[in-house]
Amino acid sequence: MNEPTQPSAFSESLLLFDSAHLTALGLSLLAIVCVPLIGRCLSVTNRRRAVWALIVFAVAQEVVDYANRASFRELNLIQDLPLHLCNYGLVIAAIGLITRNRFCFEFAYFTAATAVMQALLTPNLDDLKNLTEYIVYFIHHALIIQFALWNVVVDGMLTSRGAVVRTLLLIVAIMLPVGIVNWLTDANY
């Protein structure tokens, strides 16, 4: 069965809203706001290049995340499947950023404004084993908000009627397969 992992010495040194947390929040906010504002000043061609650069950066931070995890423990089904809402949020936000798909944008926008913002403000510090994981955690969550904000600021996208309901329905639809995986692997995604 799934045995609880013990907090690392690194995670025990962290506190909500300590200097490291405030610095991570400040840098996240800077990137969330500045990147779309810079994107707004770019030509259409350079905007597309910037979008692809952001996508490459998002993929690279995921590779760093999994490589870091593999460096201090074996990857496993209980802890490492990308089944958290924010994992879905990043993939869907990236699709929305590339395609400007309204549904993907709306899902990213509303999850960014709620779940992702909460994850940034009140991270589960016990899950963070080292500085790399800490940094990647904030980058991952900031990218979701940044991608949705890019769609608003650069692409001029707005949410439409029923977007909140559609977002909630997708979240509920995601819950069933994730719940089955939780049950089968004794995980907690």
N, C-alpha and C positions, 0 to 999 in steps of 0.2 A: 504494500500500500504506500501511499504518499506520506513520507515522514516530513514534518515541518523543518525547513532549513533555519539554521541559527543565523542571527544577524552577524555580519562581519565586523571586525574592528573599525573598518572604514564607515560602515553605516551607523554604528553606534556613536561615531564622532559627529554625526550630522544632526541638526535640529531644524525644524521648520522656521523659516525666516531668519536663519543665521546669515552670516556674511556670504557664505558660499551660495546659499539659496537665493538671497537677494541679488547677488552678482549674476547668477544663472537667469533669474527672472528679468533682470535689466538687459542683459545681452539678448535674451529671447525676444523681448519687447522691441529692442532696437532692430533686430533682423525682421521681425514680423511687420513693422511699420516701414522701415527704410527700403527694403527690397521691392515691395510693390510701388512705392513712390518713385524709385529709380526706374523701375520698369515702365512707368507711365511716361517718362521722358525719352524712352528709346524709340527708334524707328520700328516699323512693323517687322522688318527682317530681324533686327536685333532683339526684339521682344521674343520671337520664336526661338532664337538662339538662347536667350536667357531662360526660357521655359525648359528647354532641353538640358541646359546646365543645371537647373534646379532639380530636374528629374535624376540626372546622373549623381548629383550630390545626395539626394534622398536614398538612392540605391547604395551608394558608397557608405553612407552612415549605417544602413542595415547590415552590410557586409562587415563593417567594423564591429557592430553590436554582436553579431553571432561569432565572429572570430574571437572577440574578447571573452564571451561566455565560454567558448571552447578552450580558452587558455587557462581557466581556473576550475573547470569541471567538464564532465562529459555532457554533450547535448542530449536531451531526452524529451520524450513526448509529454511528460508532466509539466515541464517548465518552458519549453522552447517552441511549441507550435505558435504560429502567428495568429492567434485566435482572440486576442483582446480587442475591444471596440476600437482602440486607437490604431491597431494594426490595420483593421478594415478601413478606418478613417483615412490613414495615410495613402493606402492604395486607391481608394475612391477619390480622394482629393487630387492625387496625381493624375488620374484619368480625367477628372474635371478640368485640371489645369491644361492638359494636352488637348483635349477635344472640345472644351467649353460646353460639355454636356450639362444641361440644366439640372437634371436629377442628381448627378454626381456633385455638382457645385452646391446644391441645396443641402445634401446630406453632409458634406464637409463643413458647410457654413454653420449648420445647427449643431453638429457634434462639436465643432471647434468652439462655439459660443458657450457650450455647456460642459460636456464631459472632458474635453481637452483642457479647457481653462481650469477646471477643477484639478485635473492631474498635474498641471503646472504649479498651481498654488498650494496643493496639499499632496505631494508625492508620498508614496509608501516608501519611506527611507530604508526600511529593513530589507527591501528587495535589491538595493544598490550595493554591489560588492566592492567596487573600486571607482577611482576617478573617471576612468574611461566610460564605464557604464552610466555614471552620473551625468557626464557631458552628453553622451548619446541620447539618454532619456530626454533631456531638455531639447536637444536638436530635433528629435523625432516629433515631439509634441508641438514645438514651435512651427515646424514645417506644415503641419495640417492647417493651422490658423493662417500661416503665410500664404499657402496655396489658395485658400478660400478668399483671403483678402486681395490677392492678385486678381482673382476673377472679378471682384467688385471694382477695384481701383483701376486696373489696366483694361480689363475686358468689358467693363460697364454692366456686369451681370447683377441682377436683383432677384430675390426670391419671389415666388409666385404663390397665389392662393393655393392652399392645401399642402404646401411644402412641409410644414411641421408634421402633419398627419402621415405623409409619405415617408418622412424620415423615421418616425416612430414605428411605422409598419415594417420598414426594413430592419430596424433594430430588433423588433420582435421576431421577425423571420430568421435573423441571424442566431437568436437565442436557442432555437431548437437544435440545430446541428452542434452548436457549441456545448449545449447541455448534454447531449449524447456523448460527446468526446469527454467532457468532465466526468460523466458517470463511468465510462469505459476505462478511463485512465486514472481515475481518482485525482483529477487535477482541479484547478480552480481558475478557469479563464474568465 
